[in-house]
Amino acid sequence: MEIRIGIANTARELSFESAQSADAVAKAVTTALESGQSAVSFADVKGNTYIVPTAGIAFVEVGTEESRRVGFVA
């Protein structure tokens, strides 16, 4: 699934594909923000790790786990 993270005071957002479920990503971000952790980390499908400071998180968009449909809708 695609994850997009907006970081405060930057023009671009961090975007990557993750093998984690939507619930796991949401829980990791929520736990980090509520417990006052200074950073939260994510891993993408290629094995890269992203460490994002929680103070700079503007938004987190978690894509759906549903695959894209191909074709036309009548």
C-alpha positions in Angstrom: 0.0 0.0 0.0 1.1 3.5 -0.6 1.9 5.8 2.3 2.3 9.6 2.0 3.7 11.7 4.8 3.5 15.4 4.8 6.3 17.1 6.7 6.0 20.6 8.1 7.9 23.4 6.3 8.8 21.3 3.3 7.3 21.6 -0.2 7.5 17.8 -0.9 6.0 14.9 0.8 7.5 11.5 1.6 5.8 8.8 -0.5 6.6 5.1 -0.5 5.1 1.6 -0.8 4.9 -0.5 2.3 4.0 -4.1 3.0 2.5 -3.2 6.4 -1.3 -3.1 6.8 -3.2 0.2 7.1 -4.0 -0.6 10.7 -0.4 -1.2 11.6 0.8 2.1 10.1 -2.0 4.1 11.8 -1.3 2.4 15.1 2.5 3.2 14.9 1.8 6.8 14.1 -0.8 7.2 16.8 1.3 5.5 19.4 4.3 7.6 18.6 2.3 10.9 18.8 0.5 10.0 22.0 3.5 8.7 23.9 5.7 11.7 22.9 8.3 9.8 21.0 10.7 12.0 19.0 10.5 9.9 15.8 8.6 7.1 14.1 10.1 4.7 11.6 8.7 2.9 8.5 10.1 0.3 6.2 9.2 0.1 2.5 8.9 -2.9 0.2 12.5 -2.5 -1.0 14.0 -2.7 2.5 14.6 1.0 3.0 13.9 2.5 6.4 12.4 6.0 6.9 12.7 7.8 10.2 10.4 10.8 10.5 10.4 13.2 13.4 7.0 13.3 15.0 7.2 17.1 15.6 7.4 17.6 11.9 4.5 15.4 10.8 1.8 17.5 9.1 -0.3 14.5 7.8 -0.2 10.8 7.1 -2.2 9.4 4.2 -2.5 5.6 4.1 -3.7 4.1 0.8 -6.2 1.3 0.6 -5.1 -2.3 0.5 -7.5 -2.9 -2.4 -5.8 -3.3 -5.8 -6.6 -0.9 -8.6 -9.4 -1.8 -11.0 -8.6 -2.0 -14.7 -11.2 -1.2 -17.3 -14.2 1.0 -17.8 -17.2 1.4 -15.5 -20.6 1.4 -17.4 
